[in-house]
């Protein structure tokens, strides 16, 4: 079942009209914006090379999984093992306050709960990195779309960088997104801090609505 509805999202101080989809996932009916298609899909298709997509030994980490839209693309378009980390509790962002995150988690589970190549970690990113789930130089691709505050974005980037293989890709979503509450609450200063700290160890792939880097 696929129905389209319009909604208005407040982004960068402007009201932008986007479409929402009502999707049927197993026994769960849900209606949430597909932010992956809006902000990320084009970069995924342009910047992840086919040689990496077809590597059956490759591993990916996603910080912030939501309903699993990015997970769905990665599962269908690559042969990787995927580790998804999310609290499924939302954050203090205005856009999250009206969302039912228990339903969001149910949508994710109905789409990806029984797939062998996908591993779900319901916890904060700090808890994930502070436990023995990963080793250094583990991942070939890391996608960060979690807590959007500047400090946590920088922390997630630096923790992820240690887990990223040489030659691997680290991508941050929402480079231009703003909370309207000040720089502390926006991801961009955190991404800029990551880039400044790691500038001699990374190559910029693209900076548009997202920021993508390759580890040297």
NORHUTA-V807304 format. One record per residue. N is the residue number from 0. PHI is phi in whole degrees, -180 to 180 (none if undefined). D_LAST is the distance of its C-alpha to the last C-alpha in whole Angstrom. Layout:
n=N phi=PHI d_last=D_LAST
n=N phi=PHI d_last=D_LAST
This chain:
n=0 phi=none d_last=45
n=1 phi=-140 d_last=43
n=2 phi=-121 d_last=44
n=3 phi=-105 d_last=43
n=4 phi=-133 d_last=44
n=5 phi=-103 d_last=43
n=6 phi=-143 d_last=42
n=7 phi=-118 d_last=41
n=8 phi=-112 d_last=37
n=9 phi=-87 d_last=37
n=10 phi=-133 d_last=34
n=11 phi=54 d_last=33
n=12 phi=79 d_last=37
n=13 phi=-118 d_last=38
n=14 phi=-87 d_last=39
n=15 phi=-113 d_last=38
n=16 phi=-89 d_last=39
n=17 phi=-129 d_last=37
n=18 phi=-97 d_last=39
n=19 phi=-112 d_last=39
n=20 phi=-112 d_last=39
n=21 phi=-101 d_last=42
n=22 phi=-116 d_last=40
n=23 phi=-103 d_last=42
n=24 phi=-118 d_last=40
n=25 phi=62 d_last=42
n=26 phi=-99 d_last=45
n=27 phi=-109 d_last=43
n=28 phi=-99 d_last=43
n=29 phi=-144 d_last=41
n=30 phi=-138 d_last=40
n=31 phi=-142 d_last=37
n=32 phi=-66 d_last=35
n=33 phi=-92 d_last=32
n=34 phi=-67 d_last=29
n=35 phi=-62 d_last=27
n=36 phi=-64 d_last=29
n=37 phi=-73 d_last=29
n=38 phi=-115 d_last=26
n=39 phi=-123 d_last=23
n=40 phi=-55 d_last=24
n=41 phi=-61 d_last=24
n=42 phi=-68 d_last=20
n=43 phi=-58 d_last=20
n=44 phi=-71 d_last=22
n=45 phi=-87 d_last=20
n=46 phi=-111 d_last=16
n=47 phi=-97 d_last=16
n=48 phi=-69 d_last=16
n=49 phi=-62 d_last=19
n=50 phi=-63 d_last=18
n=51 phi=-77 d_last=16
n=52 phi=-58 d_last=19
n=53 phi=-91 d_last=21
n=54 phi=-80 d_last=19
n=55 phi=-72 d_last=22
n=56 phi=-93 d_last=20
n=57 phi=-75 d_last=17
n=58 phi=-129 d_last=18
n=59 phi=-128 d_last=17
n=60 phi=-124 d_last=18
n=61 phi=-124 d_last=20
n=62 phi=-99 d_last=22
n=63 phi=96 d_last=25
n=64 phi=-114 d_last=26
n=65 phi=56 d_last=30
n=66 phi=-85 d_last=32
n=67 phi=91 d_last=29
n=68 phi=-68 d_last=29
n=69 phi=-66 d_last=25
n=70 phi=-58 d_last=25
n=71 phi=-61 d_last=28
n=72 phi=-64 d_last=26
n=73 phi=-64 d_last=23
n=74 phi=-67 d_last=26
n=75 phi=-82 d_last=27
n=76 phi=-99 d_last=25
n=77 phi=-130 d_last=22
n=78 phi=-113 d_last=23
n=79 phi=-84 d_last=21
n=80 phi=-89 d_last=22
n=81 phi=-117 d_last=22
n=82 phi=-111 d_last=23
n=83 phi=-109 d_last=24
n=84 phi=-117 d_last=25
n=85 phi=-164 d_last=28
n=86 phi=-84 d_last=31
n=87 phi=51 d_last=33
n=88 phi=-124 d_last=35
n=89 phi=75 d_last=33
n=90 phi=-142 d_last=33
n=91 phi=-86 d_last=35
n=92 phi=-72 d_last=34
n=93 phi=-58 d_last=37
n=94 phi=-66 d_last=36
n=95 phi=-86 d_last=36
n=96 phi=-67 d_last=39
n=97 phi=-93 d_last=41
n=98 phi=-98 d_last=39
n=99 phi=-94 d_last=40
n=100 phi=-76 d_last=37
n=101 phi=-68 d_last=39
n=102 phi=-72 d_last=40
n=103 phi=-59 d_last=36
n=104 phi=-64 d_last=35
n=105 phi=-63 d_last=38
n=106 phi=-63 d_last=37
n=107 phi=-58 d_last=33
n=108 phi=-63 d_last=35
n=109 phi=-68 d_last=37
n=110 phi=-86 d_last=35
n=111 phi=-130 d_last=32
n=112 phi=-66 d_last=34
n=113 phi=-114 d_last=35
n=114 phi=-98 d_last=32
n=115 phi=-64 d_last=31
n=116 phi=-84 d_last=27
n=117 phi=-115 d_last=27
n=118 phi=-118 d_last=27
n=119 phi=-99 d_last=29
n=120 phi=-123 d_last=28
n=121 phi=-90 d_last=31
n=122 phi=-174 d_last=30
n=123 phi=-73 d_last=28
n=124 phi=-65 d_last=24
n=125 phi=-61 d_last=25
n=126 phi=-63 d_last=27
n=127 phi=-62 d_last=24
n=128 phi=-74 d_last=22
n=129 phi=-86 d_last=24
n=130 phi=-113 d_last=26
n=131 phi=-92 d_last=25
n=132 phi=-79 d_last=24
n=133 phi=-135 d_last=20
n=134 phi=-121 d_last=18
n=135 phi=-63 d_last=15
n=136 phi=57 d_last=12
n=137 phi=-94 d_last=15
n=138 phi=-107 d_last=14
n=139 phi=-95 d_last=12
n=140 phi=-149 d_last=13
n=141 phi=-132 d_last=15
n=142 phi=-118 d_last=17
n=143 phi=-113 d_last=19
n=144 phi=-147 d_last=22
n=145 phi=-103 d_last=24
n=146 phi=-58 d_last=26
n=147 phi=-91 d_last=26
n=148 phi=-66 d_last=27
n=149 phi=-59 d_last=24
n=150 phi=-61 d_last=24
n=151 phi=-71 d_last=23
n=152 phi=-61 d_last=21
n=153 phi=-64 d_last=19
n=154 phi=-62 d_last=20
n=155 phi=-62 d_last=19
n=156 phi=-65 d_last=15
n=157 phi=-69 d_last=15
n=158 phi=-64 d_last=16
n=159 phi=-65 d_last=14
n=160 phi=-59 d_last=11
n=161 phi=-66 d_last=12
n=162 phi=-88 d_last=13
n=163 phi=-89 d_last=10
n=164 phi=-70 d_last=9
n=165 phi=-61 d_last=6
n=166 phi=89 d_last=6
n=167 phi=-78 d_last=8
n=168 phi=-112 d_last=10
n=169 phi=-122 d_last=11
n=170 phi=-126 d_last=14
n=171 phi=-112 d_last=17
n=172 phi=-87 d_last=21
n=173 phi=62 d_last=23
n=174 phi=-61 d_last=22
n=175 phi=-100 d_last=25
n=176 phi=-72 d_last=27
n=177 phi=-133 d_last=30
n=178 phi=-80 d_last=32
n=179 phi=82 d_last=35
n=180 phi=-107 d_last=35
n=181 phi=121 d_last=33
n=182 phi=-63 d_last=29
n=183 phi=-57 d_last=29
n=184 phi=-95 d_last=30
n=185 phi=-108 d_last=27
n=186 phi=-71 d_last=23
n=187 phi=-56 d_last=22
n=188 phi=-60 d_last=22
n=189 phi=-69 d_last=20
n=190 phi=-66 d_last=18
n=191 phi=-63 d_last=18
n=192 phi=-64 d_last=18
n=193 phi=-58 d_last=15
n=194 phi=-62 d_last=13
n=195 phi=-66 d_last=15
n=196 phi=-67 d_last=14
n=197 phi=-103 d_last=10
n=198 phi=-58 d_last=10
n=199 phi=-84 d_last=8
n=200 phi=-117 d_last=5
n=201 phi=-136 d_last=5
n=202 phi=-122 d_last=7
n=203 phi=-73 d_last=10
n=204 phi=-92 d_last=12
n=205 phi=-164 d_last=15
n=206 phi=-132 d_last=17
n=207 phi=-135 d_last=21
n=208 phi=-74 d_last=23
n=209 phi=-127 d_last=19
n=210 phi=-131 d_last=16
n=211 phi=-118 d_last=13
n=212 phi=-135 d_last=9
n=213 phi=-111 d_last=6
n=214 phi=-79 d_last=4
n=215 phi=-79 d_last=0
